[in-house]
Amino acid sequence: MARHPVLLTLVLVTLASPLLTPCNGQNLGDIVSSVLGDQLKGLWRNGELELLGNYCNYRVKPTLEGWELVFVGSVTCPGWTTIRGESRTTSQSGVVNRAVEDFLKKAVAAELITQEQANTVITTRR
């Protein structure tokens, strides 16, 4: 659990909340929101990237599977193809790259690009 500081912080705040007493009119919800708000917002990401001269979009959202924080990623290139690259991983930093790799694998299978083009993209993104 030490690999996921946000989840650890949330668990600790939840466990400690009965021990805290409100002061100066603040409630626990306000305190938790101010402390965790920015960290939690950073878990969701949307953005753009370029693949072989085409503009693409990526999305990352967190989800809990049991006690494990998992990141679900997707890559789409709406002006180019309907193919959707997807990934599920515990690595927040690797989720987009894995979705790109899935997208490229599907693009090769659909004969939209060659394996060599996919390999070039993969090696330059690492």
C-alpha positions, 0 to 999 in steps of 0.5 A: 500500500505504500506505493499508493500514497493517496489511498494510504492517506485516505485510509488514515484520515478515515481511521483517524476521523472519529478521534478528531473534534471539529474546531472553529466551525470546520467539519471533517469533510472540509478538511479532507477536501482541502487536503486531498482535493488536489491529489485526487483531481490529479488522478484523472487526466485527459490530453492530446498526443500525436501518433504518426502525424495524427492528433489523438486523445487520451484519458486516464481514470482511477478505479479501486479493485479491491484495495488496489488503485488501478488506472484505466487508460484509453487512446483514440484518434477520431480524425483518423480511425475508430480504433480504441487503445485500452489499458489497465495497470497499477502504474499511473505513469505507464497507463498512457503508453500501454494504451498507445501500444494497444492502439498500435497493435490494433492498427497493425492488425487492421492493416492501417499501419505497418509493424515497423511504424508501430515499433518506431512509435513504441521505441520513441515513446519509451 
